[in-house]
Amino acid sequence: MTQPTITAFNAVLCGLSRNGPRGQAVWLFRQIGFWNIRPNSVTIASLLSARDVKNQSHVQQVHCLACKLGVEYDVYVSTSLVTAYSKCGVLVSSNKVFENLRVKNVVAYNAFMSGLLQNGFHRVVFDVFKNMMMNLEEKPNKVTLVSVVSACATLSNIRLGKQVHGLSMKLEACDHVMVVTSLVDMYSKCGCWGSAFDVFNESEKRNLITWNSMIAGMMMNSESERAVELFERMVDEGILPDSATWNSLIGGFAQKGVCVEAFKYFRKMQCAGLAPCLKILTSLLSVCGDSCVLRSAKAIHGYALRICVDKDDFLATALVDTYMKCGCVSFARCVFDQFDVKPDDPAFWNAMIGGYGRNGDYESAFEVFYEMLDEMVQPNSATFVSVLSACSHSGQVERGLHFFRMIREYGLDPKPEHFGCVVDLLGRAGRLGEARDLVQELAESPISVFHSLLGACRCHLDSDLGEEMAMKLIDMEPKNPAPLVVLSNIYAALGRWSEVERIRGLITDKGLDKLSGISMIEVT
């Protein structure tokens, strides 16, 4: 075609934007001057959907061209701009384009709400939806309903979710598979698996994603038996499970710590000819570590080596954590040392530091921490919990206090768990007054901190502070007699029998029962 029309040009540009090789759509647009064609609103909208227009600068250039052509208020162009800015994470520009749109339709509202969802502004979706229902005569469509239901699912807003479900029924949209799947997901995430199951069973239109959502919802709500029944029913109906299906079952059993079932379905997945994704492998390693099943962990490691994913950051972190939990420090170290350039993810380093601390090799934990700082990896809150815990268990008070001061140096605010570690550190060293002062710095101290300090009072027979901590704990846990029992033991160790009788009387007056000691044996 020697002289294409704008209609023909737009058709080719739209096709290249959606399906063409990267760069072709922009290249074609740059040739428009050779044919003396004036772009229109369809040209701009097609260009905005091209994969090459992927950052804020590109979108702004196209936006400027739309203004120059006088089509920036066209609903088609404005909707494309809202979508493009949202994909770049520039919600300020996206909102400005949407607000300046003179005539809004349901597609424009859907584009804006989808952008808000993508960028984590779930609560704002409700406000936009309310505005749409009040000001737009056009009825919401299935895309609108899916967006609002997804926001309800994320925020566990079951009340609004039920209202949107009712609206969907009124609009006769509940026969659409997208709406059904989003409702199943919403009810599951809100803990209403029964309602999710009712929606699922009442629908005649279900696809693989709907089945996966229902199975995942059952596992999420600890209904593993029903999840297995659904899986078997799905296979009986001729729907082949995909990687997401298997991941829901394997990951669900792994989270529950049911190692046998997790590996059972992992083997079934392999027999079905599907390769497990990294998420499945890390889930299996997690259950291996929690159950100290070393043999299975080695099998997963071997499989990872065969498919050449053993150097993936997340998998390597899971391997280090699993080996450490199984007590195989040398294996964990081998995984750690296989990286010439180690990952800058602090979770990878935390697995080593925490693992060494868990296995009593505190100096190695400190060495890895210092290596982490030398490699310019930013420590996070969990890093300092690990090193402070190591200091506490090794009795290195000054080093622990130094690490505690370092927390703010790395732009972090000390959390209750950090204070808890330092209280435990000072308590073990007999510096109970300093520990008490530290507790008072916390606006809301967790119960574990008071228990830790009471335990230190028991070790060092500090009855005054012990009574103060015990009374605070009784106020926080009025049904728990343990603090008073510990206080009674402190007075008994000091030979202050009148105080022992007073505390035992207090236990009786409060109607608390001391838990009887028991012994257990396993008969094989």
VOKEDO-470938 format. One line per field, with one value per residue (C-alpha): x, y, z; residue number from 1. Coordinates in nm, 2 decimals, always signed. Layout:
VOKEDO-470938
c1 (X;...)
c2 (Y;...)
c3 (Z;...)
pos (NUM;...)
***
This chain:
VOKEDO-470938
c1 (+0.00;+0.18;-0.05;-0.23;-0.53;-0.54;-0.78;-0.54;-0.25;-0.43;-0.52;-0.16;-0.04;-0.30;-0.19;+0.18;+0.11;-0.07;+0.11;+0.41;+0.78;+0.91;+0.99;+0.78;+0.48;+0.70;+0.90;+0.59;+0.46;+0.78;+0.72;+0.38;+0.54;+0.65;+0.29;+0.16;-0.10;-0.24;-0.27;-0.61;-0.74;-0.72;-0.36;-0.27;-0.47;-0.30;+0.04;-0.02;-0.09;+0.24;+0.49;+0.76;+0.57;+0.66;+0.79;+0.67;+0.88;+0.74;+0.38;+0.43;+0.56;+0.26;+0.04;+0.20;+0.13;-0.23;-0.26;-0.10;-0.35;-0.64;-0.76;-0.65;-1.01;-1.13;-1.26;-1.07;-0.74;-0.80;-0.88;-0.56;-0.36;-0.51;-0.41;-0.06;+0.02;-0.11;+0.12;+0.41;+0.30;+0.23;-0.11;-0.09;-0.10;-0.35;-0.58;-0.54;-0.63;-0.93;-1.06;-1.02;-1.22;-1.53;-1.75;-1.67;-1.80;-1.78;-1.46;-1.29;-1.40;-1.28;-0.94;-0.89;-1.00;-0.78;-0.49;-0.56;-0.57;-0.24;-0.07;-0.22;-0.48;-0.76;-0.96;-0.97;-1.14;-1.45;-1.47;-1.44;-1.70;-1.94;-1.88;-1.95;-2.28;-2.40;-2.30;-2.30;-2.63;-2.44;-2.45;-2.13;-2.02;-1.83;-1.49;-1.62;-1.76;-1.43;-1.23;-1.44;-1.47;-1.09;-1.05;-1.29;-1.09;-0.76;-0.91;-1.13;-1.43;-1.70;-1.98;-1.92;-1.83;-2.18;-2.34;-2.14;-2.24;-2.61;-2.55;-2.40;-2.71;-2.93;-2.73;-2.74;-2.36;-2.31;-2.32;-1.98;-1.68;-1.47;-1.72;-1.77;-1.40;-1.36;-1.64;-1.50;-1.16;-1.32;-1.53;-1.23;-1.00;-1.26;-1.28;-1.63;-1.54;-1.90;-2.02;-1.74;-1.84;-2.20;-2.11;-1.88;-2.15;-2.43;-2.23;-2.26;-1.96;-1.63;-1.29;-0.95;-0.89;-1.22;-1.13;-0.79;-0.94;-1.18;-0.91;-0.67;-0.96;-1.02;-0.65;-0.64;-0.92;-0.77;-1.03;-0.77;-1.00;-1.25;-0.97;-0.86;-1.22;-1.25;-0.92;-1.04;-1.38;-1.20;-0.99;-1.31;-1.47;-1.18;-1.01;-0.63;-0.47;-0.19;+0.10;-0.12;-0.34;-0.06;+0.10;-0.22;-0.23;+0.14;+0.19;-0.12;+0.00;+0.34;+0.21;+0.01;+0.34;+0.19;+0.51;+0.38;+0.08;+0.29;+0.54;+0.26;+0.11;+0.46;+0.52;+0.17;+0.26;+0.58;+0.40;+0.16;+0.45;+0.45;+0.77;+0.73;+0.79;+1.03;+0.74;+0.66;+1.02;+1.06;+0.73;+0.86;+1.19;+1.00;+0.81;+1.14;+1.30;+1.01;+0.99;+1.37;+1.33;+1.69;+1.66;+1.37;+1.55;+1.85;+1.62;+1.48;+1.83;+1.94;+1.64;+1.72;+2.08;+1.95;+1.73;+1.99;+1.79;+2.00;+2.15;+1.81;+1.81;+1.49;+1.56;+1.91;+1.77;+1.52;+1.80;+2.02;+1.73;+1.63;+1.98;+2.03;+1.70;+1.81;+2.14;+2.35;+2.56;+2.82;+2.56;+2.41;+2.76;+2.82;+2.51;+2.61;+2.96;+2.85;+2.79;+3.09;+2.88;+2.62;+2.26;+2.19;+1.86;+1.90;+1.68;+1.96;+2.21;+1.96;+1.91;+2.29;+2.31;+1.99;+2.10;+2.44;+2.27;+2.01;+2.30;+2.50;+2.79;+2.76;+3.10;+3.02;+2.69;+2.88;+3.13;+2.85;+2.69;+3.01;+3.06;+2.71;+2.80;+3.13;+2.93;+2.71;+2.40;+2.14;+2.04;+1.68;+1.48;+1.51;+1.89;+1.92;+1.68;+1.92;+2.24;+2.09;+1.96;+2.30;+2.45;+2.19;+2.26;+2.64;+2.63;+2.80;+2.63;+2.84;+2.84;+2.46;+2.42;+2.64;+2.42;+2.11;+2.25;+2.34;+1.97;+1.90;+2.22;+2.07;+1.75;+1.54;+1.33;+1.38;+1.07;+0.94;+1.13;+1.46;+1.38;+1.28;+1.62;+1.81;+1.59;+1.67;+2.04;+2.06;+1.85;+2.07;+2.37;+2.20;+2.16;+1.80;+1.77;+1.88;+1.64;+1.36;+1.44;+1.44;+1.10;+0.96;+1.08;+0.82;+0.48;+0.32;+0.55;+0.46;+0.38;+0.69;+0.92;+0.76;+0.79;+1.16;+1.23;+1.04;+1.25;+1.56;+1.43;+1.39;+1.75;+1.89;+1.63;+1.52;+1.20;+1.11;+1.13;+0.99;+0.67;+0.64;+0.66;+0.43;+0.16;+0.19;+0.15;-0.15;-0.32;-0.24;-0.32;-0.57;-0.63;-0.26;-0.13;+0.23;+0.37;+0.25;+0.39;+0.73;+0.71;+0.62;+0.93;+1.15;+1.03;+1.07;+1.43;+1.50;+1.34;+1.07;+0.79;+0.54;+0.55;+0.51;+0.19;+0.07;+0.12;-0.04;-0.33;-0.35;-0.36;-0.65;-0.84;-0.82;-0.95;-0.64;-0.52;-0.15;-0.11;+0.00;+0.32;+0.30;+0.54;+0.50;+0.65;+0.61;+0.54;+0.66)
c2 (+0.00;+0.31;+0.56;+0.40;+0.56;+0.64;+0.35;+0.10;+0.25;+0.22;-0.14;-0.23;-0.03;-0.19;-0.54;-0.47;-0.31;-0.62;-0.91;-0.77;-0.80;-0.55;-0.21;-0.26;-0.05;+0.25;+0.21;+0.21;+0.52;+0.70;+0.64;+0.82;+1.14;+0.98;+0.91;+1.25;+1.10;+1.29;+1.07;+1.05;+0.93;+0.56;+0.60;+0.75;+0.48;+0.20;+0.35;+0.36;-0.01;-0.09;-0.29;-0.04;+0.24;+0.11;+0.39;+0.73;+0.92;+0.73;+0.77;+1.15;+1.19;+1.02;+1.23;+1.55;+1.44;+1.38;+1.73;+1.87;+1.69;+1.80;+1.44;+1.43;+1.44;+1.17;+0.89;+0.63;+0.82;+0.92;+0.56;+0.44;+0.71;+0.60;+0.24;+0.34;+0.57;+0.30;+0.04;+0.28;+0.33;+0.70;+0.72;+1.10;+1.14;+0.86;+1.03;+1.37;+1.23;+1.05;+1.35;+1.58;+1.33;+1.53;+1.23;+0.91;+0.57;+0.24;+0.14;+0.45;+0.37;+0.01;+0.12;+0.35;+0.09;-0.17;+0.07;+0.13;-0.24;-0.30;-0.04;-0.15;+0.13;-0.11;+0.12;+0.39;+0.14;+0.15;+0.53;+0.52;+0.25;+0.45;+0.76;+0.55;+0.41;+0.76;+0.95;+0.71;+0.59;+0.31;-0.02;-0.18;-0.47;-0.79;-0.62;-0.36;-0.63;-0.83;-0.53;-0.44;-0.80;-0.84;-0.53;-0.68;-1.00;-0.82;-0.62;-0.91;-0.68;-0.95;-0.70;-0.50;-0.83;-0.97;-0.65;-0.67;-1.04;-0.93;-0.66;-0.93;-1.14;-0.85;-0.77;-1.14;-1.14;-1.45;-1.68;-1.53;-1.73;-1.43;-1.31;-1.66;-1.70;-1.36;-1.44;-1.78;-1.61;-1.33;-1.56;-1.79;-1.51;-1.38;-1.72;-1.80;-2.12;-2.24;-1.94;-1.99;-2.35;-2.26;-2.00;-2.27;-2.54;-2.31;-2.20;-2.39;-2.21;-2.31;-2.31;-2.43;-2.10;-2.14;-2.49;-2.37;-2.09;-2.32;-2.58;-2.30;-2.16;-2.49;-2.53;-2.17;-2.25;-2.58;-2.79;-3.01;-3.31;-3.11;-2.97;-3.33;-3.42;-3.12;-3.22;-3.57;-3.44;-3.20;-3.49;-3.70;-3.42;-3.43;-3.11;-3.15;-2.98;-2.73;-2.61;-2.38;-2.67;-2.88;-2.58;-2.52;-2.88;-2.92;-2.57;-2.61;-2.94;-2.80;-2.50;-2.74;-2.93;-3.25;-3.37;-3.71;-3.56;-3.28;-3.53;-3.77;-3.50;-3.39;-3.75;-3.75;-3.43;-3.57;-3.88;-3.65;-3.52;-3.17;-3.00;-2.83;-2.46;-2.30;-2.21;-2.58;-2.67;-2.40;-2.51;-2.87;-2.75;-2.55;-2.86;-3.06;-2.81;-2.78;-3.16;-3.22;-3.46;-3.45;-3.73;-3.56;-3.22;-3.38;-3.53;-3.18;-3.04;-3.31;-3.24;-2.87;-2.95;-3.16;-2.89;-2.62;-2.40;-2.46;-2.10;-1.93;-1.68;-1.80;-2.17;-2.13;-1.94;-2.22;-2.48;-2.30;-2.26;-2.63;-2.77;-2.54;-2.66;-3.02;-2.95;-3.00;-2.68;-2.80;-2.86;-2.51;-2.36;-2.54;-2.39;-2.04;-2.07;-2.17;-1.81;-1.61;-1.30;-1.36;-1.23;-0.89;-1.02;-1.00;-1.31;-1.52;-1.39;-1.41;-1.78;-1.83;-1.60;-1.74;-2.10;-2.06;-1.91;-2.20;-2.45;-2.28;-2.15;-1.79;-1.67;-1.79;-1.61;-1.29;-1.35;-1.39;-1.07;-0.88;-1.03;-0.91;-0.56;-0.58;-0.68;-0.37;-0.57;-0.38;-0.57;-0.57;-0.61;-0.99;-0.97;-0.78;-1.02;-1.30;-1.14;-1.00;-1.35;-1.49;-1.24;-1.32;-1.70;-1.65;-1.39;-1.12;-0.82;-0.53;-0.67;-0.71;-0.35;-0.24;-0.42;-0.27;+0.08;-0.01;-0.07;+0.31;+0.36;+0.15;+0.35;+0.10;+0.16;-0.10;-0.33;-0.51;-0.82;-0.63;-0.50;-0.85;-0.98;-0.71;-0.76;-1.13;-1.04;-0.81;-1.04;-1.34;-1.12;-1.01;-0.65;-0.65;-0.27;-0.19;-0.45;-0.29;+0.06;-0.08;-0.23;+0.10;+0.26;+0.05;+0.21;-0.14;-0.41;-0.76;-1.03;-1.22;-0.94;-0.95;-1.33;-1.30;-1.05;-1.26;-1.56;-1.36;-1.26;-1.63;-1.70;-1.41;-1.43;-1.07;-1.08;-0.71;-0.69;-1.04;-0.93;-0.63;-0.84;-1.11;-0.86;-0.70;-1.04;-1.13;-0.81;-0.90;-1.27;-1.30;-1.67;-1.78;-1.88;-1.93;-1.59;-1.63;-1.98;-1.84;-1.56;-1.82;-2.02;-1.71;-1.65;-2.02;-2.02;-1.71;-1.89;-1.63;-1.88;-1.62;-1.46;-1.80;-1.85;-1.51;-1.58;-1.92;-1.76;-1.51;-1.80;-1.96;-1.63;-1.57;-1.92;-2.02;-2.37;-2.46;-2.69;-3.03;-3.18;-3.47;-3.72;-3.89;-4.20;-4.34;-4.71;-4.87)
c3 (+0.00;-0.13;+0.06;+0.36;+0.51;+0.88;+0.93;+0.78;+0.96;+1.30;+1.23;+1.17;+1.47;+1.70;+1.58;+1.64;+1.98;+2.10;+1.92;+1.73;+1.82;+2.07;+1.91;+1.60;+1.70;+1.79;+1.47;+1.26;+1.44;+1.36;+0.99;+0.99;+0.87;+0.54;+0.45;+0.56;+0.78;+1.08;+1.39;+1.56;+1.90;+1.79;+1.70;+2.04;+2.23;+2.02;+2.08;+2.46;+2.47;+2.30;+2.51;+2.44;+2.61;+2.95;+3.17;+3.28;+3.03;+2.74;+2.86;+2.92;+2.56;+2.42;+2.65;+2.52;+2.16;+2.26;+2.39;+2.08;+1.86;+2.09;+2.17;+2.54;+2.66;+2.43;+2.65;+2.46;+2.49;+2.85;+2.95;+2.78;+2.96;+3.30;+3.23;+3.11;+3.41;+3.65;+3.50;+3.56;+3.92;+3.86;+4.03;+4.07;+3.69;+3.65;+3.89;+3.73;+3.38;+3.53;+3.72;+3.41;+3.19;+3.10;+3.01;+3.21;+3.12;+3.29;+3.10;+3.23;+3.59;+3.54;+3.42;+3.72;+3.97;+3.82;+3.84;+4.21;+4.27;+4.10;+4.31;+4.64;+4.70;+4.78;+5.01;+4.75;+4.51;+4.74;+4.71;+4.33;+4.31;+4.53;+4.32;+4.00;+4.14;+4.24;+3.92;+3.63;+3.47;+3.31;+3.51;+3.64;+3.43;+3.53;+3.52;+3.78;+4.00;+3.99;+4.08;+4.39;+4.50;+4.48;+4.70;+4.95;+4.95;+5.01;+5.30;+5.43;+5.40;+5.41;+5.47;+5.15;+4.97;+5.04;+4.92;+4.59;+4.57;+4.60;+4.33;+4.10;+4.14;+4.07;+3.75;+3.66;+3.65;+3.87;+3.57;+3.45;+3.54;+3.63;+3.88;+4.03;+4.07;+4.24;+4.48;+4.57;+4.64;+4.85;+5.07;+5.12;+5.22;+5.46;+5.63;+5.50;+5.31;+5.34;+5.14;+4.89;+4.84;+4.79;+4.52;+4.36;+4.36;+4.24;+3.94;+3.61;+3.46;+3.62;+3.46;+3.59;+3.77;+3.96;+4.07;+4.18;+4.38;+4.56;+4.64;+4.76;+4.97;+5.14;+5.22;+5.35;+5.59;+5.71;+5.53;+5.37;+5.34;+5.14;+4.93;+4.84;+4.76;+4.53;+4.36;+4.30;+4.17;+3.94;+3.79;+3.75;+3.56;+3.31;+3.41;+3.43;+3.73;+3.65;+3.86;+4.06;+4.16;+4.28;+4.46;+4.65;+4.78;+4.84;+4.99;+5.20;+5.35;+5.40;+5.59;+5.82;+5.88;+5.72;+5.56;+5.44;+5.25;+5.10;+4.95;+4.85;+4.62;+4.51;+4.38;+4.22;+4.04;+3.91;+3.79;+3.60;+3.41;+3.55;+3.67;+4.01;+4.03;+4.27;+4.51;+4.55;+4.62;+4.88;+5.04;+5.07;+5.21;+5.47;+5.59;+5.59;+5.81;+6.05;+6.08;+6.06;+5.77;+5.64;+5.39;+5.20;+5.21;+5.05;+4.78;+4.70;+4.69;+4.45;+4.23;+4.23;+4.12;+3.84;+3.70;+3.77;+4.00;+4.31;+4.29;+4.29;+4.58;+4.73;+4.70;+4.84;+5.14;+5.20;+5.17;+5.42;+5.66;+5.63;+5.68;+5.98;+6.13;+6.07;+6.25;+5.93;+5.96;+5.71;+5.44;+5.50;+5.48;+5.14;+5.00;+5.14;+5.00;+4.65;+4.56;+4.44;+4.46;+4.74;+4.71;+4.85;+5.00;+5.38;+5.42;+5.27;+5.53;+5.81;+5.75;+5.81;+6.11;+6.28;+6.19;+6.36;+6.66;+6.67;+6.66;+6.93;+6.71;+6.81;+6.69;+6.34;+6.35;+6.43;+6.15;+5.89;+6.03;+5.98;+5.64;+5.55;+5.65;+5.45;+5.15;+5.19;+5.24;+5.44;+5.76;+5.84;+6.17;+6.16;+6.13;+6.45;+6.63;+6.53;+6.64;+6.97;+7.05;+6.98;+7.22;+7.48;+7.47;+7.47;+7.75;+7.55;+7.71;+7.57;+7.22;+7.24;+7.36;+7.07;+6.82;+6.98;+6.92;+6.56;+6.48;+6.45;+6.26;+5.98;+5.97;+6.16;+6.47;+6.75;+6.78;+7.08;+6.98;+6.99;+7.34;+7.44;+7.33;+7.52;+7.83;+7.82;+7.77;+8.07;+8.28;+8.22;+8.32;+8.64;+8.54;+8.63;+8.70;+8.35;+8.21;+8.40;+8.27;+7.92;+7.96;+8.08;+7.75;+7.56;+7.53;+7.51;+7.62;+7.49;+7.76;+7.66;+7.78;+8.13;+8.14;+8.04;+8.32;+8.57;+8.47;+8.53;+8.87;+8.95;+8.85;+9.05;+9.34;+9.31;+9.50;+9.47;+9.09;+9.07;+9.26;+9.03;+8.72;+8.85;+8.94;+8.59;+8.43;+8.65;+8.53;+8.17;+8.20;+8.49;+8.43;+8.42;+8.76;+8.64;+8.74;+9.09;+9.11;+9.00;+9.26;+9.52;+9.42;+9.45;+9.81;+9.89;+9.77;+9.99;+10.29;+10.33;+10.41;+10.52;+10.17;+10.02;+10.22;+10.11;+9.74;+9.77;+9.94;+9.65;+9.40;+9.60;+9.64;+9.26;+9.19;+9.00;+8.99;+8.97;+8.68;+8.80;+8.68;+8.44;+8.29;+7.95;+7.80;+7.45;+7.43;+7.10)
pos (1;2;3;4;5;6;7;8;9;10;11;12;13;14;15;16;17;18;19;20;21;22;23;24;25;26;27;28;29;30;31;32;33;34;35;36;37;38;39;40;41;42;43;44;45;46;47;48;49;50;51;52;53;54;55;56;57;58;59;60;61;62;63;64;65;66;67;68;69;70;71;72;73;74;75;76;77;78;79;80;81;82;83;84;85;86;87;88;89;90;91;92;93;94;95;96;97;98;99;100;101;102;103;104;105;106;107;108;109;110;111;112;113;114;115;116;117;118;119;120;121;122;123;124;125;126;127;128;129;130;131;132;133;134;135;136;137;138;139;140;141;142;143;144;145;146;147;148;149;150;151;152;153;154;155;156;157;158;159;160;161;162;163;164;165;166;167;168;169;170;171;172;173;174;175;176;177;178;179;180;181;182;183;184;185;186;187;188;189;190;191;192;193;194;195;196;197;198;199;200;201;202;203;204;205;206;207;208;209;210;211;212;213;214;215;216;217;218;219;220;221;222;223;224;225;226;227;228;229;230;231;232;233;234;235;236;237;238;239;240;241;242;243;244;245;246;247;248;249;250;251;252;253;254;255;256;257;258;259;260;261;262;263;264;265;266;267;268;269;270;271;272;273;274;275;276;277;278;279;280;281;282;283;284;285;286;287;288;289;290;291;292;293;294;295;296;297;298;299;300;301;302;303;304;305;306;307;308;309;310;311;312;313;314;315;316;317;318;319;320;321;322;323;324;325;326;327;328;329;330;331;332;333;334;335;336;337;338;339;340;341;342;343;344;345;346;347;348;349;350;351;352;353;354;355;356;357;358;359;360;361;362;363;364;365;366;367;368;369;370;371;372;373;374;375;376;377;378;379;380;381;382;383;384;385;386;387;388;389;390;391;392;393;394;395;396;397;398;399;400;401;402;403;404;405;406;407;408;409;410;411;412;413;414;415;416;417;418;419;420;421;422;423;424;425;426;427;428;429;430;431;432;433;434;435;436;437;438;439;440;441;442;443;444;445;446;447;448;449;450;451;452;453;454;455;456;457;458;459;460;461;462;463;464;465;466;467;468;469;470;471;472;473;474;475;476;477;478;479;480;481;482;483;484;485;486;487;488;489;490;491;492;493;494;495;496;497;498;499;500;501;502;503;504;505;506;507;508;509;510;511;512;513;514;515;516;517;518;519;520;521;522;523;524)
***
